[in-house]
């Protein structure tokens, strides 16, 4: 990769939207920050002071696949770690069209008014052509992006399970170290397994629509079993009656599932993000859960279990990366693929040859 490519990745702020919807004070600080080509130590210092541009640059380094960037990213994450873990991490999922972005903007704006600092890690579907984000959540959260105490980071989901970006876990640590005390992690919600989201959040929120015909599908997929709450969105106007009926259906469904280890009984609420109704109740419920989980020790226990899971995931990622980047493996893989095409070997036999080399 060229030096110009390295520069572009390093200089990507990640928190500066390509629109005019930005706080003028933030824009001035971003300009001043860009003039100062910070080293990673200076970058870390800026990050710990809550500088959003430093946070965006740090996340860009974390997401980069370049080895030089990965070393800097490791330094930043290790330096941020002692200052992290002081937030509540909320996973938000739901099918496309359920109103996730509007709901997040409404909830985020409400929380900022309560004196909170809100970071949104919105994982967009990845374009198969450009490999970049398709939806561009910053353009869909026009009001929230202008808030001084808000940070929105859209990331392409890539090939990650459940639409969660490969480096979201490290991004969470960086956001917490930058002083953000509420993290909203939005997933693609197009039917992949949501286990990955569940493994990195404290509270798992499932958004639903009334009368969308996916009630039974949702139950079949088992996402409801993981959910700590179901919020039926767009409960306004002509939809309000259907939303109340759906609420009863989901309440009945929740009784079919075994009790959670946290002892929390999942709830079903109604909201209209468009009209900002039900948002206060949603936050009250999340706060209630947080108090319960901290009192009975589940909150800490759950994060410890997540850390163990992340360890195993990281080992798997490194082993996979090292395997495919090995020069001998690359050469042999091409040979075995050609042999499979010409029916000279089977996939299982070829895999055995490659694994023996590893």
Secondary structure, 3 states (H helix, E strand, C coil): CCHHHHHHHHHCCCCCCCCCCCCHHHHHHHHHHHHCCCCHHHHHHHHHCCCHHHHHHHHHHHHCCCHHHHHHHHHHHHHHHCCCCCCEEEEEECCCCCCHHHHHHHHHHHHHHCCCCEEEEEEECECCCCCCECCCHHHHCCCHHHCCCEEEEEEECCCCHHHCCCCHHHHHHHHHHCCCCEEEEECCCCCCCCHHHHCCCCEEEEEEECCCCCHHHHHHHCHHHHCCEEEEECCCCCHHHHHHHHHHHHHHHHCCCCCCCCCCCCEEEECECCCCECHHHHHHHHHHHHHHHHHCCHHHHHHHHHHHHHHHHHHHHHHHHHHHHCHHHHHHHHHHHHHHHCCCCCHHHHHHHHHHHC
